[in-house]
Amino acid sequence: MLEQLSELEEISYRAMMGEYIIYYRGKIIGGVYDDRLLIKPTKSAVSLMPDATYELPYEGTKEMLLVDDVDSKEFLTKLFNTMYDEL
């Protein structure tokens, strides 16, 4: 997953409870939960992925958007850059 995000500067992650929280330029943008990339459902993310499903990272949390196109560096770069100002 991090290889796909390598086009972005200032990507970092933190292991937490067996999962990974992803930070972009110091802000939490989402995470990897059970081998799924889930991101915060910002307006820009929803507009880029209008058919995305909402899923729970784990029980008791808010729903997040499932990113299906994790193999496209270009898409992930556009998605994260578009979302940043709303975080």
C-alpha positions as CSV (number, residue, x, y, z in Angstrom):
1,M,0.0,0.0,0.0
2,L,2.8,2.4,0.9
3,E,4.4,1.8,-2.5
4,Q,1.2,3.0,-4.2
5,L,1.4,6.2,-2.1
6,S,5.1,6.8,-2.8
7,E,4.2,9.7,-5.3
8,L,3.0,11.7,-2.3
9,E,5.4,13.6,0.0
10,E,4.9,13.5,3.7
11,I,3.1,10.1,3.9
12,S,3.6,8.4,7.2
13,Y,1.8,5.6,9.1
14,R,1.5,4.3,12.6
15,A,0.7,0.8,13.6
16,M,-2.2,0.8,16.0
17,M,-4.1,-2.3,17.4
18,G,-2.9,-4.5,14.5
19,E,-4.0,-2.0,11.9
20,Y,-2.3,1.1,10.3
21,I,-3.4,4.7,10.5
22,I,-2.2,6.7,7.5
23,Y,-1.2,10.4,7.8
24,Y,-0.8,12.8,4.9
25,R,1.1,16.0,5.7
26,G,0.5,15.4,9.4
27,K,-3.3,14.8,9.2
28,I,-5.1,11.5,9.5
29,I,-6.6,10.6,6.1
30,G,-7.6,7.0,6.8
31,G,-6.0,3.7,7.4
32,V,-5.5,0.1,6.4
33,Y,-8.0,-2.2,8.3
34,D,-8.2,-5.9,7.5
35,D,-6.3,-5.4,4.2
36,R,-8.8,-2.6,3.1
37,L,-7.9,1.0,2.5
38,L,-10.6,3.1,4.2
39,I,-10.5,6.9,4.1
40,K,-12.5,9.7,5.7
41,P,-15.7,10.4,3.8
42,T,-14.9,14.0,2.8
43,K,-17.0,15.8,0.2
44,S,-14.2,15.6,-2.3
45,A,-13.6,11.9,-1.7
46,V,-17.2,11.2,-2.2
47,S,-17.3,13.2,-5.4
48,L,-14.2,11.3,-6.8
49,M,-15.7,7.9,-5.8
50,P,-19.5,8.3,-6.0
51,D,-20.1,4.5,-6.0
52,A,-17.8,3.7,-3.1
53,T,-19.2,1.7,-0.3
54,Y,-19.1,2.8,3.4
55,E,-17.6,0.3,5.8
56,L,-16.7,0.2,9.4
57,P,-12.9,0.0,10.2
58,Y,-13.9,-1.9,13.3
59,E,-16.9,-2.2,15.7
60,G,-17.9,1.1,17.4
61,T,-16.4,3.5,14.9
62,K,-17.8,5.8,12.2
63,E,-18.1,4.6,8.6
64,M,-15.4,5.3,6.2
65,L,-15.1,5.0,2.4
66,L,-13.6,1.9,0.9
67,V,-11.0,2.7,-1.8
68,D,-11.2,-0.1,-4.4
69,D,-8.6,1.4,-6.8
70,V,-5.6,0.9,-4.7
71,D,-3.4,-0.2,-7.6
72,S,-3.4,3.2,-9.2
73,K,-0.7,5.6,-7.9
74,E,-2.2,8.4,-10.1
75,F,-5.7,8.0,-8.6
76,L,-4.4,7.7,-5.0
77,T,-2.3,10.8,-5.4
78,K,-5.2,12.8,-6.8
79,L,-7.5,11.5,-4.1
80,F,-5.2,12.4,-1.2
81,N,-4.3,15.8,-2.6
82,T,-8.0,16.6,-3.2
83,M,-9.0,15.6,0.3
84,Y,-6.2,17.4,2.2
85,D,-7.8,20.8,2.6
86,E,-11.0,19.2,4.1
87,L,-9.2,17.2,6.8
